[in-house]
Amino acid sequence: DVYDSCVAQINMAITILNDPATEASISKATDNARIITFKGSLPDLDLWKRFANSLKLRLLLNQSEAGKDSYVKAEAAKIDANELLQVGDDVLADPGYLNSTGKLSPYYGSYYNKPGESGDFYKMYHASNFAVDFYVNNNDPRVSFFYDKTSSGFVGNDFGDETAGSASPVGAPSLNPTAPSVIMTASEALFDQAEAIQRGWISGDAKQAYLDGIESSFKYTGVANVDDALTAYAAQDNVDWDAATDKIKLIITQKWAAVNQMSILTVYND
């Protein structure tokens, strides 16, 4: 019931967003100064419509195994495949975080008490063997964004193993005190599209959406030479779309690899 209500509210929002915004309905100077997501985008509402449809698709995918096929497919059919988030359309909130106590980016602030002073979370949370093995064994360049290398390289730990050695801490590149908060990354939205296309809910090219999801993640995590890195990465056996016998598993595995630590509820739901 909660999900159905949320979908209904998003449908209402999309109806409102489809009413063309003008300077008469939106004050470009005033309203752009107020919003902290898609700054400077008004009065163009295209990105907002893409986000609304992508958020709706996420809610529908969360119900894909809930025995609600007719409802889910009917709602998915209302989504215009051309009005979904694309490469680089990360949905971020940026009210103007500062590198000072009380004004830090929330993600950074969950690991640091104040600028430069690590807190208990940073000391407690380290890499798991599952994650490290996945990134390292697949020559995944994002490993250095999510984890810091120790003197022994990238090292993981089995959850609850108190005898393990020092595992890699959370990666310094991911901890920026002034970075915007993540609401929905473009990579997550694109992997959702790939899954919805693969399930036959919306039109499109599932393979291309899958590759676009990886590309978006590479860009967000600062991978160098993205085009070359993507070509090499996607050709590997565990990543190659054409070689995969279970496309849904492949998609949600790469979604996890992209949003690891940033959107953990999404991974849990999958």
CORSULLIN-V548907 format. One record per residue. SS is DSSP state (alpha for helix, beta for strand, coil for the rest). PHI is phi in whole degrees, 0 to 359 (none if undefined). OMEGA is omega in whole degrees, 0 to 359 (none if undefined). Layout:
ss = [SS,SS]
phi = [PHI,PHI]
omega = [OMEGA,OMEGA]
//
This chain:
ss = [coil,alpha,alpha,alpha,alpha,alpha,alpha,alpha,alpha,alpha,alpha,alpha,alpha,alpha,alpha,alpha,alpha,coil,coil,coil,coil,coil,coil,coil,coil,coil,coil,alpha,alpha,alpha,alpha,alpha,alpha,alpha,coil,coil,coil,coil,coil,coil,coil,coil,coil,coil,coil,alpha,alpha,alpha,alpha,alpha,alpha,alpha,alpha,alpha,alpha,alpha,alpha,alpha,alpha,alpha,alpha,coil,coil,coil,coil,coil,coil,coil,alpha,alpha,alpha,alpha,alpha,alpha,alpha,alpha,coil,coil,coil,coil,coil,coil,coil,coil,coil,coil,coil,coil,coil,coil,beta,beta,beta,coil,coil,coil,coil,coil,coil,coil,coil,coil,coil,coil,coil,alpha,alpha,alpha,alpha,coil,coil,beta,beta,beta,coil,coil,beta,beta,coil,alpha,alpha,alpha,alpha,alpha,coil,beta,coil,beta,alpha,alpha,alpha,alpha,alpha,alpha,alpha,alpha,alpha,coil,coil,coil,coil,coil,alpha,alpha,alpha,alpha,beta,coil,coil,beta,coil,coil,beta,coil,coil,coil,beta,coil,coil,coil,coil,coil,coil,coil,coil,coil,coil,coil,beta,beta,coil,alpha,alpha,alpha,coil,coil,coil,coil,coil,coil,beta,beta,beta,beta,coil,alpha,alpha,alpha,alpha,alpha,alpha,alpha,alpha,alpha,alpha,alpha,alpha,alpha,coil,coil,coil,coil,coil,coil,coil,alpha,alpha,alpha,alpha,alpha,alpha,alpha,alpha,alpha,alpha,alpha,alpha,alpha,alpha,alpha,coil,coil,coil,coil,coil,alpha,alpha,alpha,alpha,alpha,alpha,alpha,alpha,alpha,coil,coil,coil,coil,coil,coil,coil,coil,coil,coil,coil,coil,alpha,alpha,alpha,alpha,alpha,alpha,alpha,alpha,alpha,alpha,alpha,alpha,alpha,coil,coil,coil,coil,alpha,alpha,alpha,alpha,alpha,alpha,coil]
phi = [none,297,298,299,296,297,299,297,291,294,301,295,297,296,300,294,293,284,277,310,276,227,296,284,259,228,274,304,291,288,288,295,285,268,283,248,237,54,306,78,278,285,271,293,255,301,296,293,293,296,293,301,294,291,294,298,297,301,297,291,296,296,253,294,246,257,72,239,304,296,295,299,294,294,289,296,294,280,278,279,300,274,242,231,302,242,307,89,275,293,265,234,248,224,280,105,296,234,277,211,304,86,231,283,303,305,295,297,293,283,250,234,290,203,310,81,247,291,258,297,299,295,284,273,270,226,294,266,298,301,291,301,298,297,295,291,293,258,49,274,291,282,302,282,278,279,223,267,282,265,296,256,94,279,236,250,217,275,306,88,277,282,267,291,282,288,266,296,282,302,296,302,298,275,252,247,297,246,289,298,280,274,262,206,281,299,298,300,300,288,293,298,297,300,293,296,294,298,280,84,277,229,277,139,253,299,297,294,297,297,293,295,297,294,301,298,295,301,292,296,270,77,294,282,47,305,299,293,296,294,300,292,293,288,275,285,306,280,241,300,299,295,277,287,271,240,293,296,298,299,297,285,292,290,296,302,298,276,254,315,78,271,219,290,293,300,294,299,298,299]
omega = [179,179,181,179,179,179,179,180,177,177,177,179,180,177,179,182,179,174,189,178,178,177,178,182,180,175,185,183,184,186,176,179,184,186,180,176,185,181,177,186,185,9,177,184,185,181,179,177,179,179,180,180,180,177,177,180,177,181,179,179,178,180,187,179,187,179,181,189,185,179,183,181,180,179,179,181,179,183,175,183,179,180,176,181,181,182,178,181,179,179,187,176,184,178,181,179,182,179,179,183,179,182,183,170,185,180,177,182,177,180,182,178,177,183,177,181,183,180,183,181,181,181,184,189,180,184,173,176,181,182,181,180,180,183,183,183,178,179,185,184,182,183,183,173,184,185,175,178,175,178,179,182,176,187,178,181,173,184,177,181,183,181,183,178,183,179,181,176,176,187,179,181,181,185,181,185,182,182,177,175,180,172,174,177,176,180,178,181,181,176,174,178,179,180,181,177,180,178,179,183,181,180,177,181,184,181,181,178,178,180,177,178,178,180,180,179,178,181,182,183,173,178,180,177,189,184,180,180,180,180,180,183,186,180,182,186,184,183,186,181,185,183,186,177,178,186,180,178,179,182,185,173,179,175,176,182,182,186,177,180,184,184,190,178,177,181,179,180,178,none]
//
